[in-house]
Amino acid sequence: MSAATGYEHPPLEDEIDLRQYIRTLLRYWRWIVGLSIVAAVLAFAISSVLPPQYEATALVAITGPRYRMQFDARMQDVPFDPKQFTKGYAAIATGDELLTTLLEATNSGMSTGNAALSLVDLKAALDAQVIGDGNLVQLTARAGDPEEAAHLANMWAERYVTQLNMLYGQKRELSTLEAQVAQAKAAVERTDQELAQLRKEYGFGFRPSAAPDVVEPWGIVYQLQAKTRLLADYEARASKIAQLLEEARAVAQRAGGAAPAIVSGLIADMLGLGQLNTVGMPQVQISLGDLDVEASLAALVEALEAKQAATQEAIAQLQSEVTSLQAEVAARQMQLEQLLREQELNQNTYLTLANKLEETRVEVNGDIARIASRAVMPEKPSSPRRMFNTALAAVAAVIVAAFGALFAEYWRQGELRPSVVTGDASA
């Protein structure tokens, strides 16, 4: 312990003696009290000079849509939970897009004498906080005029509600669904037209008109059926011609012994069957008067051979046409089945989207966000708070002065220690 100062530094192993610090603070109490008084006076004076600021608060409730309709179980909505978007509510409220529209409205309604606000100034004057479970957002606006603060808070709340309903509501989905329903309806109409045209070309429901003055195109199915029947007729005719030709040749081999009546009967039978005079076939004229058996048989064989050749040529052409029509019918059948599947898909899509559109039209009247409480004009300014600022400045000055006193005492003790050691050594 030093006799000159009466101050002793405690060893590191010993407990700290707070009485030494208290004695130091008491020694400098005048400085501490003086500095706190000066700080309090300065804070009070500055708070009195600063212009007043007023705060107005509006509340926005986020509850989700009021109605939930479901006409079709194949297309369900995900339930809206406000808690899922809690972190984004405050960010949306202070986003540049929303604040830019608010800034334009604020500056346009401002009087001529006032300076226009900037986006930075507007952000500094606004504050958004999520309250509770995330279904309530508090919007606070600050301004130098109480009426302006309330007006700014209410305009902010209105635009914020509009923004939330546009982002999370059903109005945007309604316009999207209307466009999708229009596209689906157009697809259904297009498929119906293609099916009608294909069925007409294919032959479903379109038979040749019985009226001679009405011309309707034959479908390929009816063309195939007509060609097939014609081919069968030609094949039967070719078989009959071959049979007649064989009989005529047999009669010609024994023409010398053949009676004219037999030849006449044979020719009469063939003429009665219509095998000799056919459209597109060589014409044969045979007189049953003075019948020359050999000449008649020769003419008959020649006519039948010519008719047989023409018939075979017609059969070959018909077979080619039938084969081509069969391939075309198969292709059209595949196209028809594909269009039928596409029509069913388009109709199901259209019906599903149409039901969803009706659901959305019912739900669109229930917004997810609405103003729960509008801001009213504040009666007292929120800042500057003179008494609070004065007390805070005084407390801060006391703390700073106390640390200053302890540091000054520590510094003074450090300067006195070398002189004390020197005096003890000389003694």
The 8 nearest C-alpha neighbors of each residue, nearest first, counted from 0:
[[1, 7, 6, 2, 5, 8, 4, 3],
 [0, 2, 5, 3, 4, 6, 7, 419],
 [3, 1, 5, 4, 0, 6, 419, 7],
 [4, 2, 1, 5, 419, 6, 0, 415],
 [3, 5, 6, 1, 2, 7, 415, 0],
 [4, 6, 2, 1, 3, 0, 7, 8],
 [7, 5, 4, 1, 0, 8, 19, 2],
 [6, 8, 0, 9, 1, 5, 4, 19],
 [9, 7, 10, 6, 0, 11, 19, 1],
 [8, 10, 7, 13, 11, 15, 14, 16],
 [11, 9, 13, 12, 8, 14, 15, 7],
 [10, 12, 13, 9, 14, 15, 8, 16],
 [11, 13, 10, 14, 9, 15, 8, 16],
 [14, 12, 10, 11, 9, 15, 16, 8],
 [13, 15, 16, 12, 9, 11, 10, 17],
 [16, 14, 17, 13, 9, 11, 10, 18],
 [15, 17, 18, 19, 14, 20, 9, 13],
 [18, 16, 20, 19, 15, 21, 22, 14],
 [17, 19, 21, 20, 16, 22, 23, 15],
 [18, 20, 22, 17, 21, 16, 23, 6],
 [21, 19, 23, 17, 18, 22, 24, 405],
 [20, 22, 18, 24, 23, 19, 25, 17],
 [21, 23, 25, 19, 20, 24, 18, 26],
 [22, 24, 20, 26, 21, 25, 19, 27],
 [25, 23, 21, 27, 26, 22, 28, 20],
 [26, 24, 28, 22, 27, 23, 21, 29],
 [25, 27, 23, 24, 28, 22, 29, 21],
 [28, 26, 24, 25, 30, 29, 404, 31],
 [29, 27, 25, 31, 30, 26, 24, 32],
 [28, 30, 32, 31, 27, 33, 26, 25],
 [31, 29, 33, 28, 27, 32, 34, 400],
 [32, 30, 28, 400, 34, 33, 29, 397],
 [31, 33, 35, 29, 34, 30, 28, 36],
 [34, 32, 30, 36, 31, 35, 29, 37],
 [33, 35, 37, 31, 36, 32, 30, 396],
 [36, 34, 393, 396, 38, 32, 397, 37],
 [35, 37, 39, 33, 34, 38, 40, 32],
 [36, 38, 34, 40, 35, 39, 41, 33],
 [39, 37, 35, 41, 36, 40, 392, 393],
 [40, 38, 389, 393, 36, 42, 392, 41],
 [39, 41, 43, 37, 38, 42, 44, 36],
 [40, 42, 44, 38, 43, 39, 45, 37],
 [43, 41, 39, 389, 45, 44, 40, 46],
 [42, 44, 40, 46, 389, 41, 385, 45],
 [45, 43, 41, 47, 42, 46, 40, 48],
 [44, 46, 48, 42, 47, 43, 41, 49],
 [47, 45, 43, 385, 49, 48, 44, 383],
 [46, 48, 44, 45, 49, 43, 385, 383],
 [47, 49, 45, 46, 44, 50, 43, 51],
 [48, 50, 46, 47, 45, 51, 383, 382],
 [51, 49, 48, 52, 143, 383, 47, 46],
 [52, 50, 382, 380, 383, 143, 49, 53],
 [51, 53, 143, 382, 380, 142, 381, 141],
 [52, 54, 380, 381, 145, 142, 141, 143],
 [55, 53, 141, 140, 381, 148, 139, 377],
 [56, 54, 149, 140, 148, 374, 139, 377],
 [55, 57, 139, 374, 138, 152, 140, 54],
 [56, 58, 374, 373, 138, 372, 137, 152],
 [57, 59, 137, 372, 371, 136, 370, 138],
 [58, 60, 370, 371, 136, 135, 369, 137],
 [61, 59, 135, 371, 369, 368, 134, 370],
 [62, 60, 368, 134, 367, 135, 63, 81],
 [61, 63, 367, 134, 60, 368, 81, 64],
 [62, 64, 367, 79, 61, 65, 366, 368],
 [65, 63, 367, 365, 366, 66, 362, 62],
 [64, 66, 365, 63, 67, 362, 366, 367],
 [67, 65, 362, 64, 68, 365, 361, 364],
 [66, 68, 362, 69, 65, 64, 358, 361],
 [69, 67, 358, 66, 70, 362, 361, 359],
 [68, 70, 71, 358, 72, 67, 75, 355],
 [69, 71, 354, 68, 72, 358, 355, 357],
 [70, 72, 73, 69, 74, 354, 351, 355],
 [71, 73, 74, 75, 69, 70, 351, 76],
 [74, 72, 71, 75, 351, 70, 69, 355],
 [75, 73, 72, 71, 76, 351, 355, 69],
 [76, 74, 72, 73, 77, 69, 71, 355],
 [77, 75, 78, 74, 69, 79, 67, 68],
 [76, 78, 79, 75, 80, 74, 67, 69],
 [79, 77, 76, 80, 63, 67, 75, 64],
 [78, 80, 63, 77, 81, 64, 83, 76],
 [79, 81, 82, 83, 78, 63, 84, 62],
 [82, 80, 83, 84, 134, 133, 79, 61],
 [83, 81, 85, 133, 80, 84, 132, 134],
 [84, 82, 81, 80, 85, 86, 79, 133],
 [83, 85, 87, 82, 86, 81, 88, 80],
 [86, 84, 133, 82, 87, 88, 83, 81],
 [87, 85, 84, 88, 89, 90, 83, 129],
 [86, 88, 90, 84, 85, 89, 91, 92],
 [87, 89, 91, 90, 85, 86, 92, 84],
 [90, 88, 92, 91, 127, 87, 128, 93],
 [89, 91, 87, 93, 92, 88, 94, 86],
 [92, 90, 94, 88, 89, 93, 87, 97],
 [91, 93, 89, 90, 94, 159, 88, 127],
 [94, 92, 90, 91, 89, 98, 95, 97],
 [95, 93, 91, 96, 97, 92, 90, 98],
 [94, 96, 98, 97, 99, 93, 118, 91],
 [97, 95, 99, 94, 98, 100, 93, 91],
 [96, 98, 99, 100, 95, 94, 101, 92],
 [97, 99, 101, 95, 100, 96, 102, 94],
 [100, 98, 102, 96, 101, 97, 95, 103],
 [99, 101, 103, 102, 98, 97, 104, 96],
 [100, 102, 98, 104, 99, 103, 105, 97],
 [103, 101, 99, 105, 100, 104, 98, 106],
 [104, 102, 100, 106, 105, 101, 107, 99],
 [103, 105, 101, 107, 102, 106, 108, 100],
 [106, 104, 102, 108, 103, 107, 101, 109],
 [105, 107, 109, 103, 108, 104, 115, 102],
 [106, 108, 104, 105, 109, 103, 110, 102],
 [109, 107, 105, 106, 104, 110, 103, 111],
 [110, 108, 106, 107, 105, 111, 113, 115],
 [111, 109, 112, 113, 108, 107, 106, 114],
 [110, 112, 113, 109, 114, 115, 108, 107],
 [111, 113, 110, 114, 109, 115, 106, 108],
 [114, 112, 111, 110, 115, 109, 116, 106],
 [113, 115, 116, 112, 111, 109, 110, 106],
 [116, 114, 106, 113, 117, 109, 105, 107],
 [117, 115, 120, 114, 121, 106, 118, 102],
 [116, 118, 120, 119, 121, 115, 102, 122],
 [117, 119, 121, 120, 122, 116, 102, 99],
 [118, 120, 122, 117, 121, 123, 116, 124],
 [121, 119, 123, 117, 118, 122, 116, 124],
 [120, 122, 118, 124, 123, 119, 117, 125],
 [123, 121, 119, 125, 124, 120, 118, 93],
 [122, 124, 120, 121, 125, 119, 126, 141],
 [123, 125, 141, 121, 122, 140, 120, 142],
 [126, 124, 140, 122, 123, 139, 121, 141],
 [125, 127, 139, 138, 140, 128, 124, 122],
 [128, 126, 138, 89, 137, 139, 92, 136],
 [127, 129, 137, 136, 89, 130, 138, 126],
 [130, 128, 136, 133, 135, 137, 89, 131],
 [131, 129, 135, 136, 133, 128, 132, 137],
 [130, 132, 133, 135, 134, 129, 136, 128],
 [133, 131, 134, 130, 82, 135, 85, 129],
 [132, 134, 85, 82, 131, 135, 129, 130],
 [133, 135, 61, 60, 132, 81, 62, 136],
 [136, 134, 60, 130, 133, 59, 129, 61],
 [137, 135, 129, 59, 128, 130, 58, 138],
 [136, 138, 58, 128, 127, 57, 129, 139],
 [137, 139, 127, 57, 56, 126, 58, 136],
 [138, 140, 56, 126, 55, 125, 152, 127],
 [139, 141, 125, 152, 55, 54, 148, 124],
 [142, 140, 54, 124, 148, 53, 52, 125],
 [143, 141, 148, 144, 53, 52, 147, 54],
 [142, 144, 52, 53, 51, 145, 141, 50],
 [143, 145, 147, 142, 146, 148, 53, 52],
 [146, 144, 148, 147, 376, 53, 377, 149],
 [147, 145, 149, 376, 148, 144, 150, 377],
 [146, 148, 150, 144, 145, 149, 151, 142],
 [149, 147, 142, 145, 151, 141, 146, 150],
 [150, 148, 55, 152, 376, 146, 374, 151],
 [151, 149, 147, 153, 148, 152, 146, 154],
 [150, 152, 148, 154, 149, 153, 147, 155],
 [153, 151, 155, 140, 149, 150, 154, 57],
 [152, 154, 156, 150, 155, 151, 374, 373],
 [155, 153, 157, 151, 156, 152, 150, 158],
 [154, 156, 152, 153, 158, 157, 159, 151],
 [157, 155, 159, 153, 154, 158, 160, 152],
 [158, 156, 154, 160, 159, 155, 153, 161],
 [157, 159, 161, 155, 160, 156, 162, 154],
 [158, 160, 156, 162, 161, 157, 155, 92],
 [161, 159, 163, 157, 162, 158, 368, 369],
 [162, 160, 158, 164, 159, 163, 165, 157],
 [161, 163, 159, 165, 160, 164, 158, 166],
 [164, 162, 166, 160, 165, 161, 167, 159],
 [165, 163, 168, 161, 167, 166, 162, 367],
 [164, 166, 162, 163, 168, 167, 161, 171],
 [167, 165, 163, 164, 168, 162, 171, 169],
 [168, 166, 164, 163, 165, 169, 367, 171],
 [169, 167, 164, 165, 170, 166, 367, 366],
 [168, 170, 172, 363, 171, 173, 359, 362],
 [171, 169, 173, 172, 168, 363, 165, 174],
 [170, 172, 173, 174, 169, 165, 175, 168],
 [171, 173, 175, 169, 170, 174, 176, 168],
 [174, 172, 170, 176, 171, 175, 169, 177],
 [173, 175, 177, 171, 176, 172, 178, 170],
 [176, 174, 172, 178, 173, 177, 179, 171],
 [175, 177, 179, 173, 178, 174, 356, 180],
 [178, 176, 174, 180, 179, 175, 173, 181],
 [177, 179, 181, 175, 176, 180, 182, 174],
 [180, 178, 176, 182, 181, 177, 183, 175],
 [181, 179, 183, 177, 182, 178, 352, 176],
 [180, 182, 184, 178, 179, 183, 185, 177],
 [181, 183, 179, 185, 180, 184, 186, 178],
 [184, 182, 180, 186, 349, 185, 181, 179],
 [185, 183, 187, 181, 186, 182, 180, 349],
 [184, 186, 182, 188, 183, 187, 189, 181],
 [187, 185, 183, 189, 184, 188, 190, 182],
 [188, 186, 184, 190, 185, 189, 345, 346],
 [189, 187, 191, 185, 190, 186, 192, 184],
 [188, 190, 186, 192, 191, 187, 185, 193],
 [191, 189, 193, 187, 192, 188, 342, 194],
 [192, 190, 188, 194, 189, 193, 195, 187],
 [193, 191, 195, 189, 194, 190, 196, 188],
 [192, 194, 190, 196, 195, 191, 197, 189],
 [193, 195, 197, 191, 192, 196, 198, 190],
 [196, 194, 192, 198, 193, 197, 191, 199],
 [195, 197, 199, 193, 194, 198, 192, 200],
 [198, 196, 194, 200, 199, 195, 201, 193],
 [199, 197, 201, 203, 195, 200, 196, 202],
 [198, 200, 196, 202, 197, 201, 205, 203],
 [201, 199, 218, 197, 198, 202, 196, 219],
 [202, 200, 198, 218, 219, 199, 197, 220],
 [218, 201, 203, 199, 220, 205, 200, 198],
 [204, 202, 198, 205, 201, 199, 218, 220],
 [203, 205, 202, 206, 199, 198, 218, 201],
 [206, 204, 202, 203, 199, 207, 218, 217],
 [205, 207, 208, 204, 217, 202, 221, 218],
 [208, 206, 215, 217, 209, 205, 216, 214],
 [207, 209, 210, 213, 206, 215, 214, 211],
 [210, 208, 211, 207, 213, 212, 206, 214],
 [209, 211, 208, 213, 212, 214, 207, 215],
 [212, 210, 213, 209, 214, 208, 207, 215],
 [211, 213, 210, 214, 208, 209, 215, 207],
 [214, 212, 210, 211, 208, 215, 209, 207],
 [213, 215, 212, 208, 216, 211, 207, 210],
 [214, 216, 207, 208, 217, 213, 206, 205],
 [217, 215, 218, 214, 207, 200, 205, 206],
 [216, 218, 207, 221, 222, 215, 219, 206],
 [202, 219, 217, 200, 201, 220, 221, 222],
 [218, 220, 222, 201, 221, 202, 223, 200],
 [221, 219, 223, 202, 222, 218, 201, 224],
 [222, 220, 224, 223, 218, 219, 225, 202],
 [221, 223, 219, 225, 220, 224, 226, 218],
 [224, 222, 220, 226, 221, 225, 219, 227],
 [223, 225, 221, 227, 222, 226, 228, 220],
 [226, 224, 222, 228, 227, 223, 221, 229],
 [227, 225, 229, 223, 228, 224, 230, 222],
 [226, 228, 230, 224, 229, 225, 223, 231],
 [229, 227, 231, 225, 230, 226, 224, 232],
 [228, 230, 226, 232, 231, 227, 225, 233],
 [229, 231, 227, 233, 228, 232, 226, 317],
 [230, 232, 234, 228, 229, 233, 235, 227],
 [233, 231, 229, 235, 230, 234, 236, 228],
 [234, 232, 236, 230, 235, 231, 237, 229],
 [233, 235, 237, 231, 236, 232, 230, 238],
 [236, 234, 238, 232, 233, 237, 231, 239],
 [235, 237, 233, 239, 234, 238, 232, 240],
 [238, 236, 234, 240, 239, 235, 233, 241],
 [237, 239, 235, 241, 236, 240, 234, 242],
 [238, 240, 242, 236, 241, 237, 243, 235],
 [241, 239, 237, 243, 242, 238, 244, 236],
 [242, 240, 244, 238, 239, 243, 237, 245],
 [241, 243, 239, 245, 240, 244, 238, 246],
 [244, 242, 240, 246, 245, 241, 247, 239],
 [245, 243, 241, 247, 242, 246, 240, 303],
 [244, 246, 242, 248, 243, 247, 241, 249],
 [245, 247, 249, 243, 244, 248, 250, 242],
 [248, 246, 244, 250, 249, 245, 243, 251],
 [249, 247, 251, 245, 250, 246, 244, 252],
 [248, 250, 246, 252, 247, 251, 245, 253],
 [251, 249, 247, 253, 248, 252, 254, 246],
 [252, 250, 254, 248, 253, 249, 296, 247],
 [253, 251, 249, 250, 254, 248, 255, 247],
 [252, 254, 251, 250, 255, 256, 257, 249],
 [255, 253, 251, 257, 256, 252, 250, 293],
 [256, 254, 253, 257, 293, 252, 258, 251],
 [257, 255, 254, 253, 258, 250, 252, 259],
 [258, 256, 254, 255, 253, 259, 261, 250],
 [257, 259, 260, 261, 256, 262, 292, 254],
 [258, 260, 262, 261, 263, 292, 257, 290],
 [259, 261, 263, 258, 262, 264, 257, 265],
 [260, 262, 264, 258, 259, 263, 265, 257],
 [263, 261, 265, 259, 264, 260, 266, 292],
 [262, 264, 260, 266, 261, 265, 259, 267],
 [263, 265, 267, 261, 262, 266, 260, 268],
 [264, 266, 262, 268, 263, 267, 261, 269],
 [267, 265, 269, 263, 268, 264, 270, 262],
 [266, 268, 264, 270, 265, 269, 263, 271],
 [267, 269, 271, 265, 266, 270, 264, 272],
 [270, 268, 272, 266, 271, 267, 274, 265],
 [269, 271, 273, 267, 272, 268, 275, 266],
 [270, 272, 268, 269, 273, 267, 274, 266],
 [273, 271, 269, 270, 274, 268, 275, 267],
 [274, 272, 270, 271, 275, 276, 269, 277],
 [273, 275, 272, 269, 276, 270, 277, 240],
 [274, 276, 273, 270, 277, 283, 282, 269],
 [277, 275, 282, 273, 274, 283, 280, 278],
 [278, 276, 280, 279, 275, 274, 273, 282],
 [279, 277, 280, 276, 281, 282, 275, 274],
 [278, 280, 277, 281, 309, 276, 282, 306],
 [279, 281, 277, 278, 306, 282, 276, 309],
 [282, 280, 283, 306, 279, 305, 302, 276],
 [283, 281, 276, 280, 284, 275, 277, 302],
 [284, 282, 285, 275, 281, 302, 276, 299],
 [283, 285, 282, 286, 276, 275, 298, 299],
 [286, 284, 283, 287, 295, 298, 266, 299],
 [287, 285, 288, 284, 290, 289, 295, 291],
 [286, 288, 290, 289, 285, 263, 267, 266],
 [289, 287, 286, 290, 285, 291, 263, 259],
 [290, 288, 287, 291, 286, 292, 259, 285],
 [291, 289, 288, 287, 292, 259, 286, 295],
 [290, 292, 294, 293, 295, 289, 259, 296],
 [293, 291, 295, 294, 290, 296, 259, 254],
 [292, 294, 296, 295, 291, 297, 254, 251],
 [295, 293, 297, 291, 296, 292, 298, 290],
 [294, 296, 298, 292, 297, 293, 291, 299],
 [295, 297, 299, 293, 298, 294, 251, 292],
 [296, 298, 294, 300, 299, 295, 293, 301],
 [299, 297, 301, 295, 296, 300, 302, 294],
 [298, 300, 296, 302, 297, 301, 295, 303],
 [301, 299, 303, 297, 302, 298, 296, 304],
 [302, 300, 298, 304, 299, 303, 297, 305],
 [303, 301, 299, 305, 300, 304, 306, 298],
 [302, 304, 306, 300, 305, 301, 307, 244],
 [303, 305, 307, 301, 306, 302, 300, 308],
 [306, 304, 302, 308, 307, 303, 301, 309],
 [305, 307, 303, 309, 304, 308, 310, 302],
 [306, 308, 304, 310, 305, 309, 303, 311],
 [309, 307, 311, 305, 310, 306, 304, 312],
 [310, 308, 306, 312, 307, 311, 313, 305],
 [309, 311, 313, 307, 312, 308, 306, 314],
 [312, 310, 314, 308, 313, 309, 307, 315],
 [311, 313, 309, 315, 310, 314, 308, 316],
 [312, 314, 310, 316, 311, 315, 317, 309],
 [315, 313, 311, 317, 312, 316, 318, 310],
 [316, 314, 318, 312, 313, 317, 311, 319],
 [315, 317, 313, 319, 314, 318, 320, 312],
 [316, 318, 320, 314, 319, 315, 321, 230],
 [317, 319, 321, 315, 320, 316, 314, 322],
 [320, 318, 322, 316, 317, 321, 323, 315],
 [319, 321, 317, 323, 318, 322, 324, 316],
 [320, 322, 324, 318, 323, 319, 317, 325],
 [323, 321, 325, 319, 320, 324, 318, 326],
 [324, 322, 320, 326, 321, 325, 319, 327],
 [323, 325, 327, 321, 326, 322, 328, 223],
 [324, 326, 328, 322, 327, 323, 321, 329],
 [327, 325, 329, 323, 324, 328, 330, 322],
 [326, 328, 324, 330, 329, 325, 331, 323],
 [327, 329, 325, 331, 326, 330, 332, 324],
 [328, 330, 332, 326, 327, 331, 325, 333],
 [331, 329, 327, 333, 332, 328, 334, 326],
 [330, 332, 334, 328, 333, 329, 335, 327],
 [331, 333, 335, 329, 330, 334, 328, 336],
 [332, 334, 336, 330, 335, 331, 337, 329],
 [335, 333, 331, 337, 332, 336, 338, 330],
 [334, 336, 332, 338, 333, 337, 331, 339],
 [337, 335, 339, 333, 338, 334, 332, 340],
 [336, 338, 334, 340, 335, 339, 341, 333],
 [339, 337, 341, 335, 340, 336, 342, 334],
 [338, 340, 342, 336, 341, 337, 335, 343],
 [341, 339, 343, 337, 342, 338, 344, 336],
 [342, 340, 338, 344, 339, 343, 345, 337],
 [341, 343, 339, 345, 340, 344, 190, 338],
 [342, 344, 340, 346, 341, 345, 347, 339],
 [345, 343, 341, 347, 342, 346, 348, 340],
 [346, 344, 348, 342, 347, 343, 187, 349],
 [345, 347, 349, 343, 348, 344, 342, 350],
 [348, 346, 350, 344, 349, 345, 351, 343],
 [349, 347, 345, 351, 346, 350, 352, 344],
 [348, 350, 346, 183, 352, 347, 351, 353],
 [349, 351, 353, 347, 352, 348, 346, 354],
 [352, 350, 348, 354, 353, 349, 347, 355],
 [351, 353, 355, 349, 354, 350, 180, 356],
 [352, 354, 356, 350, 355, 351, 349, 180],
 [355, 353, 357, 351, 356, 352, 70, 350],
 [354, 356, 352, 358, 353, 357, 359, 351],
 [357, 355, 353, 359, 354, 358, 176, 352],
 [356, 358, 360, 354, 355, 359, 353, 361],
 [359, 357, 355, 68, 361, 356, 360, 362],
 [358, 360, 362, 356, 361, 357, 363, 173],
 [361, 359, 357, 363, 358, 362, 356, 173],
 [360, 362, 358, 359, 363, 364, 357, 66],
 [363, 361, 359, 66, 364, 365, 360, 358],
 [362, 364, 169, 360, 365, 361, 359, 170],
 [365, 363, 362, 366, 361, 360, 65, 64],
 [364, 366, 64, 65, 363, 362, 66, 367],
 [367, 365, 64, 368, 164, 168, 364, 363],
 [366, 368, 63, 64, 62, 61, 164, 168],
 [369, 367, 61, 366, 160, 60, 164, 62],
 [368, 370, 60, 59, 160, 371, 61, 367],
 [369, 371, 59, 372, 60, 58, 373, 156],
 [370, 372, 59, 58, 60, 369, 373, 57],
 [373, 371, 58, 57, 370, 374, 59, 56],
 [374, 372, 57, 153, 375, 58, 370, 371],
 [373, 375, 57, 56, 149, 55, 153, 152],
 [376, 374, 149, 377, 373, 55, 56, 146],
 [375, 377, 149, 146, 145, 378, 55, 374],
 [378, 376, 145, 379, 375, 55, 53, 54],
 [377, 379, 376, 380, 145, 53, 375, 381],
 [380, 378, 377, 381, 53, 145, 54, 382],
 [381, 379, 53, 52, 382, 51, 378, 54],
 [380, 382, 53, 52, 54, 379, 383, 384],
 [383, 381, 384, 52, 380, 51, 53, 385],
 [382, 384, 46, 385, 51, 381, 49, 52],
 [385, 383, 382, 387, 386, 388, 381, 46],
 [384, 386, 388, 46, 387, 43, 383, 389],
 [387, 385, 389, 388, 384, 390, 43, 391],
 [386, 388, 390, 389, 384, 385, 391, 392],
 [387, 389, 391, 385, 386, 390, 392, 384],
 [390, 388, 39, 386, 42, 392, 43, 387],
 [391, 389, 393, 387, 392, 388, 386, 394],
 [390, 392, 388, 394, 393, 389, 387, 395],
 [393, 391, 395, 389, 39, 390, 394, 38],
 [392, 394, 35, 39, 396, 390, 391, 395],
 [395, 393, 397, 391, 396, 392, 390, 398],
 [394, 396, 392, 398, 397, 393, 391, 399],
 [395, 397, 35, 393, 399, 394, 398, 400],
 [398, 396, 400, 394, 35, 395, 399, 31],
 [399, 397, 401, 395, 396, 400, 394, 402],
 [398, 400, 396, 402, 401, 397, 403, 395],
 [399, 401, 403, 31, 397, 398, 402, 396],
 [402, 400, 404, 398, 403, 399, 397, 405],
 [401, 403, 405, 399, 404, 400, 406, 398],
 [402, 404, 400, 406, 401, 405, 407, 399],
 [403, 405, 407, 401, 402, 406, 400, 408],
 [406, 404, 402, 408, 407, 403, 409, 401],
 [405, 407, 409, 403, 404, 408, 410, 402],
 [408, 406, 404, 410, 409, 405, 403, 411],
 [409, 407, 411, 405, 410, 406, 412, 404],
 [408, 410, 406, 412, 407, 411, 405, 413],
 [411, 409, 407, 413, 408, 412, 406, 414],
 [412, 410, 408, 414, 413, 409, 407, 415],
 [411, 413, 415, 409, 414, 410, 408, 416],
 [412, 414, 410, 411, 416, 415, 409, 417],
 [413, 415, 411, 412, 416, 410, 417, 418],
 [416, 414, 412, 418, 413, 417, 411, 419],
 [415, 417, 419, 413, 418, 414, 412, 420],
 [418, 416, 420, 419, 415, 421, 414, 413],
 [419, 417, 421, 420, 415, 416, 422, 414],
 [420, 418, 422, 416, 421, 417, 423, 415],
 [419, 421, 417, 423, 418, 422, 416, 424],
 [420, 422, 418, 424, 419, 423, 417, 425],
 [423, 421, 419, 425, 424, 420, 418, 426],
 [424, 422, 426, 420, 421, 425, 419, 418],
 [423, 425, 421, 422, 426, 420, 419, 418],
 [426, 424, 422, 423, 421, 420, 419, 418],
 [425, 423, 424, 422, 421, 420, 419, 418]]
